[in-house]
Amino acid sequence: MVQEFHKVGVVGLGAMGAGITEVFARAGFEVTGVEIDDTALDGGRARVAASLSKAVDKGKLTGHEQTAIEDRITFGTDRGALADADFVVEAVPERLDIKRHVFTDLDRICPPGTILATNTSSLAVTEIAALTSRPGKVVGLHFFNPAPVMKLVEVVGTVISEPGTVELAAEVAKRIGKTPVVAGDRAGFVANALLVPYINDAIGLYEHRIASREEIDTAMTAAAGVPMGPLTLADLVGLDVCLAVLDVLWAEFRAPRYVAAPLLRRMVAAGRLGRKSGRGFYDHTREDVAEDL
Ligand code: 3HC
């Protein structure tokens, strides 16, 4: 069945949506990427172009391949362009009110057979599915940052998933070169339920001055062989995203390990969100590392 999939839609072209668009286009799908306005659209287009150009610079892609990939992507601000999409991935900000608009629109615009996938990391897929008249065809498709690089895609089914929907989404994930892991709709799914409390613990160590941020990061890269230490990773993921995941874990399970470190909450309140805002635990506006917090 997945062989009949040709046209994919991606709604939201931030860091995740742009990466997802690139991944689908690289795998040979025709992709329509939709943003809310021209400014956001320009940003999304630039993200995809920069990522592909980097791959060309590194010799991993030829200029010809880059052009072919870009030719498979149509950018626009009109969700109506998704009327003939077979499969749509939503990657808009993690707010239910925003997702509600998107899913209500998609449900109206797309044919009844279209699978609607959400890249949510902190909202319940079931709640999003229930916003539509096709809850059985709504599935979680959770990519990891940076989407073009990370192999894992969590495929999240719900109690109202139609038979075959999860399997189909997992096949799509394989078709785009990812490793699907099927998970139930539970706060944090699998990876974030393990990863984000670990990041939170690292923030707690830093907050209590047990070690410097560099020492904490080095401890884990050197001890566990991870490519990034937890504070560097928090900056990559986004501190707001980390906090949102912890808050849903806490809301769902009320376990002490899910209580967000006070410093994390304060940094989000201060707008220090990590790479996307230029500053998190590290300063991303400068090549050299800034003073400690
Ligand atoms: N787009 C495309 N390719 C990229 C990229 C991007 N944004 N960023 C890096 N790459 C590629 C590079 O081109 C390079 O490819 P090559 O080895 O074939 O030349 C490769 O990835 C390694 O990149 P770099 O050499 O530039 O830098 P690093 O070796 O430091 O790797 C990293 C960067 C891939 C980000 C690596 O540090 C890493 O894997 N970090 C961990 C990331 C992680 O754990 N992500 C999951 C976060 S959790 C999440 O997203 C879930 C959410 O819901 C919270």
Residues whose N, C-alpha, C, O or C-beta is under 5 A from the ligand:
A	BS01	3HC	S51 K58 S121 F143 F144 N145 P146 P148 V149 P227 M228 V237 V241
